[in-house]
């Protein structure tokens, strides 16, 4: 579904990603993990076409977002993507209903006759009917994440990207978000990419895991492969050790 081929990205003299190769398989959820600052979110932005790689190519559904010749072509490729950001990134001045409807109106240019039933279906599917006409500041963070998921799903994307979905959340709220991802995946069957530094919690929603360190993917496999790994950096990261090849900044 998504193919990352020999992708490198530097900012000035700092090489963030070095010839990264990664295959995101259709219908599966892949977690991209690693300590803070290793390039996980940079990789996500490259997949979205927000950043351009210095070398290499990224294909989404067989189409190269890297070689897209215009922003319009990029947007056409991005139409297959949905994103759930760290804070849900809702519009504070819009109700829950209007946040969900936003992409239908502004990106797909649908009329209200088409918008209303799709939004209502999503409100019902994610149990948001009671908060439909509240503003984001009037609902809990867990509910905001649910609204963010509804907004992502309403355009019927083939791929959902999750950017650190549990950052800053308490354990109970964080588990609600993982439950939401798992339940939504079972219902809609999307391909998932989860950027996270939370191990092993993220494994519960992951079919595959790729760990980034030093600008490279140092290990890729099933969650069990990482849990059973004796590779020093993987072991150190999994167990939260201060001693090992990963240096604390």
C-alpha positions in Angstrom: 0.0 0.0 0.0 2.8 2.4 0.9 6.4 1.8 -0.3 9.3 3.8 1.1 12.3 3.3 -1.1 15.8 4.4 -0.1 14.6 7.6 1.4 17.0 10.0 3.0 16.3 13.4 4.6 18.7 15.9 6.2 18.2 19.3 7.8 21.4 21.2 7.2 24.3 19.0 8.5 21.9 16.8 10.4 21.0 13.5 8.6 17.7 12.5 10.0 16.9 9.5 7.7 19.4 7.5 5.8 18.2 5.3 2.9 15.2 4.1 4.7 13.2 1.2 3.1 9.8 0.2 4.5 6.8 -1.6 3.1 3.4 -0.9 4.6 1.2 -3.8 3.7 -2.5 -3.4 2.7 -4.9 -4.0 5.5 -2.2 -4.2 8.1 -1.2 -1.8 10.8 2.5 -0.9 11.1 4.0 0.8 14.1 7.1 3.0 13.5 8.8 3.3 16.8 12.0 4.7 18.4 13.2 7.3 20.9 12.2 10.9 20.5 14.0 12.8 17.8 15.0 9.9 15.5 12.9 10.9 12.5 9.6 9.1 13.0 7.4 12.2 12.5 9.7 13.3 9.6 8.9 10.0 7.9 5.2 10.6 8.4 5.5 14.1 6.9 7.4 12.6 3.9 4.6 10.0 3.4 2.1 12.9 3.5 4.1 14.9 1.0 4.5 17.8 3.4 8.3 17.4 3.2 10.4 16.3 0.2 13.1 13.7 0.6 16.7 14.5 -0.4 16.8 11.2 -2.2 14.5 8.1 -2.7 10.9 7.8 -3.4 7.6 7.1 -1.7 4.7 5.4 -3.4 1.1 5.3 -2.1 -1.1 2.8 -3.8 1.4 2.5 -6.6 1.6 6.3 -7.2 4.7 8.4 -6.4 3.9 11.3 -4.1 7.6 12.2 -4.4 7.5 12.7 -8.1 4.1 14.4 -8.2 4.4 17.3 -10.6 1.9 19.6 -8.9 0.2 20.2 -5.6 -3.1 19.2 -7.3 -1.5 15.8 -8.1 -0.3 15.4 -4.5 -3.7 16.2 -3.2 -5.2 13.6 -5.5 -2.8 11.0 -4.0 -3.4 12.3 -0.5 -7.1 11.6 -0.9 -6.4 8.0 0.0 -4.9 9.2 3.4 -6.5 10.1 6.7 -4.6 11.5 9.6 -5.2 11.5 13.4 -2.8 14.1 14.9 -1.4 14.1 18.4 -4.0 16.6 19.8 -6.7 15.6 17.3 -6.1 19.1 15.8 -9.8 20.0 15.8 -11.0 23.5 14.8 -11.8 25.2 18.1 -14.5 27.4 16.6 -16.4 24.6 14.9 -18.8 22.1 16.6 -18.1 18.4 16.5 -20.5 18.0 13.6 -18.8 20.7 11.6 -15.3 19.4 12.3 -16.4 16.0 10.9 -18.1 17.7 7.9 -15.1 20.0 7.2 -13.2 17.7 4.8 -16.4 16.7 3.0 -17.3 20.4 2.3 -13.8 21.9 1.8 -11.9 19.0 0.2 -14.5 16.9 -1.6 -16.8 19.9 -2.2 -19.9 17.9 -1.4 -23.3 19.6 -0.9 -25.2 19.4 2.3 -27.6 16.7 0.9 -24.5 14.4 0.8 -22.7 15.8 3.8 -25.4 15.4 6.4 -26.1 11.6 6.1 -22.4 10.8 6.0 -21.7 12.9 9.1 -24.7 11.4 10.9 -23.5 7.9 10.1 -20.1 8.7 11.5 -21.5 10.3 14.6 -23.5 7.2 15.2 -20.7 4.7 14.4 -18.4 6.4 16.9 -21.0 7.1 19.6 -20.7 10.9 19.2 -24.4 11.9 18.8 -24.7 13.4 22.2 -21.7 15.8 21.6 -22.5 16.6 18.0 -23.1 20.3 18.6 -20.6 20.9 21.3 -17.2 22.7 20.8 -13.9 20.9 21.2 -13.2 22.7 24.5 -16.4 21.3 25.9 -15.5 17.6 25.5 -12.8 15.4 27.0 -9.5 14.6 25.3 -10.5 11.0 24.7 -13.7 12.3 23.0 -11.7 14.7 20.9 -9.6 11.8 19.7 -12.8 10.0 18.7 -13.9 13.1 16.8 -10.5 13.3 15.1 -11.0 9.6 14.1 -14.5 10.4 12.8 -13.2 13.3 10.7 -10.4 11.1 9.3 -12.7 8.2 8.4 -15.6 10.2 6.9 -13.7 10.7 3.6 -13.3 6.9 3.4 -9.5 6.8 3.2 -7.6 3.6 2.5 -4.8 4.5 4.9 -4.9 6.1 8.3 -1.8 7.7 9.8 -1.6 8.1 13.6 0.9 10.6 14.8 1.8 9.8 18.5 -1.9 9.1 19.3 -1.3 8.7 23.0 1.2 11.5 23.7 0.3 13.4 26.9 -2.6 11.1 27.9 -3.1 9.3 31.2 -3.0 5.5 31.0 -6.8 5.1 31.0 -7.4 7.7 28.3 -4.5 6.2 26.3 -6.1 2.8 26.5 -9.3 4.3 25.2 -7.4 5.6 22.2 -5.9 2.2 21.5 -9.3 0.5 21.8 -10.7 3.1 19.4 -7.9 2.3 16.8 -8.5 -1.4 17.1 -12.3 -1.2 16.9 -12.2 1.2 14.0 -9.7 -1.0 12.1 -12.0 -4.0 12.6 -15.0 -2.0 11.3 -13.5 -0.1 8.4 -10.5 -2.3 7.4 -8.0 0.5 6.7 -4.3 0.2 6.4 -2.7 1.8 9.5 0.6 3.5 10.2 1.2 4.4 13.9 4.1 6.7 14.9 4.9 6.0 18.6 7.5 5.8 21.3 5.2 3.9 23.6 6.4 0.3 24.0 5.0 -2.3 24.4 1.6 -0.6 24.6 1.5 0.2 20.8 2.0 -3.5 20.0 -1.7 -4.2 20.8 -2.8 -2.5 17.6 0.2 -3.5 15.5 0.7 -6.3 13.0 4.2 -5.1 12.1 6.8 -2.9 13.9 9.7 -1.0 12.5 12.2 0.6 14.9 14.2 3.6 13.7 17.6 4.6 15.3 20.4 6.6 13.8 18.4 7.4 10.7 17.9 3.8 9.8 15.5 1.0 10.5 17.5 -1.2 12.8 14.8 -3.9 13.2 11.5 -4.8 11.5 9.1 -7.7 12.3 6.1 -8.7 14.3 5.6 -7.4 17.8 6.8 -10.7 19.2 10.0 -10.4 17.2 10.8 -7.1 19.0 9.7 -8.4 22.4 12.0 -11.4 22.0 14.9 -9.5 20.4 18.4 -9.5 22.0 19.6 -6.7 19.8 21.1 -4.2 22.4 19.3 -1.0 21.2 15.9 -2.8 20.9 16.3 -4.4 24.3 17.4 -1.1 25.9 14.4 0.8 24.4 11.9 -1.9 25.2 13.0 -2.1 28.9 13.7 1.6 29.4 17.3 1.1 30.4 19.7 4.1 30.6 22.7 1.9 29.8 23.2 0.8 26.2 23.8 2.1 22.7 21.0 4.6 22.8 22.4 7.8 24.3 20.1 10.0 26.4 20.3 13.6 25.2 
